[in-house]
């Protein structure tokens, strides 16, 4: 996973912004903020209908990164095959940890959340907050896998669900 400096990102690059997932740099623009000229990345998050402006000088310090390499995606899919590691801590503490992993922007950490919160049909039902965290992690994972593979999100979600189903069948 190579760290890029602010000026190595280019318009039309797909990037990962930790708090929002995969976005596309639409342009780089100059803007005056509080009397200071700043160069900003304009990042579009199509699915969320959101546009974010990030100062180019701060891009790496806020955790913005390029898409994961195909081998990191493979490691994430391998992580999904592993055994769920659910700690015995209180739910509020675990939920906080899951939230941090999702917002870290690290694909492997996001895959761990998906793995740990995935439920088979024969397991007890998830609480509302568990389901929300699971869906958020699954969506982030799906979007990045789709962007790396150059595939549709639906195809990537099917691929991920196939890995999870295979794990359940093996258990």
C-alpha positions, 0 to 999 in steps of 0.5 A: 500500500503506497502512500501518495503525497498530496500532488500525486493524486490526479483528477479521475483517480479513485481514492479512499477517504477513511470516513466515507469510503471510495470516492473519485477526484473530480478536480483540483481547484484553488479557493480562498479560505479565511484569506488564505489561498488553498489548493483543494481536491474535489472528491465526489462520492456518487452513491452518497450524492456528496462532494468533499473538498480536501486541502491537497497539503492535508490529504495524506494526514487525514488518511486519504489513500489510493485504492488497495492493490489486488493482493490487499483485496485478496488478503481481505477476502481471505480474512472473510474466510477466517473464524469470527473473533467476537470478544466478550466485551460489552456491546457498546465497547465492541460497537465502538471498536467496529466503528473505528475499524470501519472509519480507519479506511483499512480494507483488512480491518473492514473485512474483519468487521464484516467477518465478525458481524456476518450471520448465517440464516441459522444463527440468532438475529442481529440487533439493529445496531449490529445490522447497521455496522455490518451493512456499513462495513459490507458497503465499504468493502464492496465499493473498494473491491468493485473499484479495484476489480473494475467491476459493478458493485453488484458483482463484487457484493456477490463475490463477497457473499459467496466467500461468506457463504462458503465459510458458513458451509465449511463451519 
